[in-house]
Amino acid sequence: MEVLPRTIDRYELESVLGSGGFATVYRARHVHTHQPVALKLLTRASGIDRWLAEARAAAAVTHRNVVRVLDCGRAGDDVFIVMELVQGPTLADLIAQGPLDPQRAIGIALQLLDGLAAAHAQGIVHRDIKPPNILVMRDVDGSDLPKILDFGVSKQLTQVSETLDGTAIGTPGYMAPELFGGARHADARADIYAVAATLYEMLSGKLPFTAHTYEELVVQVATQRPAPLLSSAPYVSAPIASAVDRGLARDREARWPSSEQFASALRGALVGITPPSSHGFEATIDARSVSVPPMSPPLPPSTLRTAPPPVVSTANRHESSNVLSWVIGILALVLIVGTGSAIAVYQIVRPTQLATQTPTQTQTPTQTLTPTPTQTLTPTPTPTQDLAAAQQSPAATLTLSANVAAPPPVAGGVKFIFPAKIVGQARATAIDSLAQRILPQAQRCRPASGPQSTARVQLFVQSEGTISIAQPTGDNNDEVAAACLAALFKEAATPQTFQPGGGGIATIEAKLDPR
């Protein structure tokens, strides 16, 4: 057990505020100025230089709605980041009491967008905006003053990120669809999506997507459109709902292009909101003012609150070729580690009512997915059977497809392994037929020389018959061939020629002989 107080560099550690997979956070005090601070002591041995580089970049963000990074450095084997110590309940604490008054919710969202605009101007994307990462203090006039916490998974747009392709960063439910395909190329529009999801939850009391398992949520966010806000919060005005829905667009090109434009749309939508009194919201918002009413009652002191870990289903690891288990395992690991690093890292105060008013959530028991063994099939299917299978009604719940296609023998040195592994409602028969269609073009993906290589690709299949993301899975012995095949799959999938029968994430493997 660690003995406190102890000193690191110029800071005396006083007490533990929280800990996670990446770091332990302490309440500390500067030994000369006696200023109280939050000191994050990194426990991860790798990536230290990246952590320090991002801390230095975050220190350049000076905005009232962003927790300031004050210092960082090394002291022997210790690597630390020092931030201002902030007190207040998290936004998750406030949402747990029920939907927020629209005026208050939009007031908080506007300040979040203003803080993120300052970060984006410095070339920094947060990538993990969510209610537990937002503290809501009381400003000097008694109004809400939200503070964005933890740029620990942030990304500098002006530098090449060290995030691996295919590595998801963030928290499902608030993550933009493109982040599930890999966080390397995330930009400011990922934060815009997260703010829209957070505002959706503030207004309706629930997230745009509802799922019982982690992988089901991944499939929904990656392949489906979120429920319109008016379907969950009918008392919200149409202009506000429209602004939030655009922020949640699955295609990032269709979202608000910047935090400033999203904020401008919300300010314009504030005109004439009169929610029904049956929902407890009676104030009409004056377009000349977007001030936030003071919180009542005053917030009493309390203890540290940490965000609960997400529900993650467990997939049986059948064998090394079971790509589905690899996908779910990596995504779950990143989620758990990311959540650990993004726990509330400051001394937090929350209303005493939370202990009795937090709604009870019913958890669906964790399910075990038993994948279909990988096999190479040679019989020839009849086209009518394949089309009928693709047009069957999809199941209402998450399924691991056991539909086994019967493709004709492959030729030319490229052998696809059937059936494709599916998470979601897409049909393996449709994916396998698509693989057969690209087989002639796939010959150019073969290596020029050497032994037989293995290429695995992951496809984010949309229900309308397109593939939004196609990428190598990360466990290939031939990345070049995998990238080549992924591009062919994405190009070949069109609504006119591809009928997947539903959305899902498909993983397919190919063996390639040299040319």
WODASUL-V178556 format. One line per field, one symbol per residue. phi: phi as a letter, one per 20 degrees, with the letter a starting at -180 (. if undefined). psi: psi as a letter, one per 40 degrees, with the letter a starting at -180 (. if undefined). A space follows every 10 residues. Layout:
phi=???
psi=???
This chain:
phi=.fddfbdcle cefdbeerbb fdbdddfcbf feemffbdde dfdefdmfff gfffffffff edbfdcffee aardcmeecc cdcfedcqff ffffffepge ggffffffff ffffffffff femcdfmbfa gfecededff enefcfcedl efdfcefecf feffgneecp cgodefgfff epegdfcgff ffgffffffg ffednbefdc becffffgff ffcceffggf fdcfeeffff gffffffegf effefffbff ffffffffff fmfcfgffen ddfeeefebc fdfffbfgee fbdfddffff ecfddfefaf effgffffff ffffgfffff fdfgdcfddc fffgfddffe deefggdded ffgfbddcfe eegfffffff efffffdfcd fdfdfcffge bmndcfedef ecdodfefff fffffffegf ffffefffbn ffddcccdce eeffocdfcc bfeodeebff fffffgffgf ffecgfdccf nqerddccdc dceff
psi=hhhiiihhbe hhhdihdiia ddihhihihh ddeehhihhh hhehdieddd ddddddddde hgidehhhhd iiaigbehhi hhiihiiiii ddddddeiii hddddddddd dddddddddd defhhdefhi deehhgihid eeihgihhig fdfihhdeih iehihehhha hidehidddd ehedfiaded dddddddddd dddeeiidih ieiddddddd ddeihihidd ddgeeiiddd dddddddehd hddeiheidd ddddddddee hfhgiideee hehhhheehf ihiiihiihi iaihhihiii hhihhhgdid egdddddddd dddddddddd eeiheihihi ideddeehih hhhhihihhh ihihihieih ihdddddddd eihiieihih hehhigiihi ieehhihiii hhhaeihddd dddddddedd dedeeiidia ihihhhihhg hidefihdhh iieefiegdd dddddddddd ddhiddehge eiiihhhiii hhii.
